[in-house]
């Protein structure tokens, strides 16, 4: 059993319904002191907690499961998980003591370091039907139930003597979390939250784990850390105080040392002069129908180290997988066969899709030709030619005003980086090629003698328009179509998140409709393209065997605001309902 499976369970089975909340029949408190209730504000919100605890999703539960009593069923699993994984490598441990008080089972949970310990949490298990859940008021209201008031007064008394950080009451159907008793004249303020327990993220084990996570010793960072360049000058003998007279030695961005570009202004100016000259040399379209390009098959994997995450992708929920897997398209066997030979392969251009300056890829349709005369079915080539990349010289020069050199030139993109991101995305989405994403036929080196050499992807040609080319107002039964399309896009994004991919720059031109310009909710497909800038979970950047979480530039926010709202005119309330965070599983589990 894995850690998250253990945290998700432990309570009543799903077919056991929790009893209804009875109406409060208790009198109002007769004392002069009034209790005012506020919402519970935690150092780490449930959202942050679920994001960080998801880093343990591949970890096995560290001990045998025993369900002999409520403490072993609910508390012991959480203690075991935290001591094994979140306090690993420290002298700290969570410990607890239990006792029976009348009909209640009480546990005191401590953070212990040797002989020193600090009370963190007091937990009360009470029999079902013995607490007035209906007497708990909404935030910013006063307690009007004597039973609830008596409980809060008990917590106040205990807090003044033992100083726990939290107080928990549960009958295993519902849970009450309390903290922060504060005096304010004749009013006492307390912070609390209560909710119905359920399988999954609303389990009692998760509620306890959330409060364990508030301990400062468990402030685990699982965010990816930035990977800054390390190194020195490529050529220490090069005089970088004046422009080089040997600019002909440079053929690609990669010939310039990026570490040096970040730190030496004359060297950067030399790069910008070279880039301007090369862009002018290739300013006019030089590839058209009939152009023959040499293909060095699979050169990327031979020459570069591809991005691979050592952690497997979590399984996509069946309902999502069925949605995005509509209308599978066959892979072109003749393309694979020609590429497998690997010798004397050419690509004959038949159609120019995009060929211009200041773009990050040049796109053409055509066919592969083998030395023995075989010709493939039509296929797309996407060439990452840095000589035609957009480069903002003014912005790059302004970056020298940044004190820390490692943060400079973030707007300067290298083709190798785009290719690594795109290749890794198609690898992560391997099972969805031919449905939600195009079939990918590998990454190769493309050469046009006398002009350039660059990495390129060979991809399936997707028929049909992009969303940018479609007027959604013309969709028949527009409300049903746009709502169905929104649901479809949501399932695609959920699939990306489970694969550890954050597209981060979606535009309508990157969503294709292979079944035509309309959208029929019950049958049509959606295809996503362009992953050259996709942020991806890479691996255990912060702690050994702990996968980093996704970065914060959120796919859903960008797509929801820029595409669904503007292009499709989807109402805000409907978008929020469809893209509700808990159901999309932004943390990939």
Protein Blocks (a to p, Z undefined) as FASTA:
>chain_A
ZZklmmmgopacfklccddddddfbdcdfbfbdcdddddddfbafklmmmmmmmmmmpcc
fbdcdffbmklmmmmmmmmmmmmmmmgoiabdcddddddehjbccddddddehjbccdfb
dcddddehiacfklpccehiacfbfklmmmmmmmmmmmmmnopabdcddehlaccddehi
adehjbccdddddddddehjlbfklmmmmmmmmpmklmccfbdcddddedddfblmlcfk
bccfklmmpmbfklpcfklmmmmmklmmmmmmmmmmmmmmmmpccbdehiacdddehklm
mmpccdddfbdcddddfklmmmmmgoiacddfklmmmmmnopapacddfbdfbgcehiab
dcdddddddfkopacdddddddddfklpccdfklmmmmmmpmblmlgoklpccfklmmmm
mmmmmmmmmmmgoilpccdebjaddddehiaccddddddddedjdfklpcfklpghkllm
mmmmmmmmmmmmmmmmmnopafklacfklpccfkbjbdcfklpccddehjklgccdfbjm
kbghiacdddfbdfklmmmmmmmmmmnopafklmmmmmgmklnopnoZZ
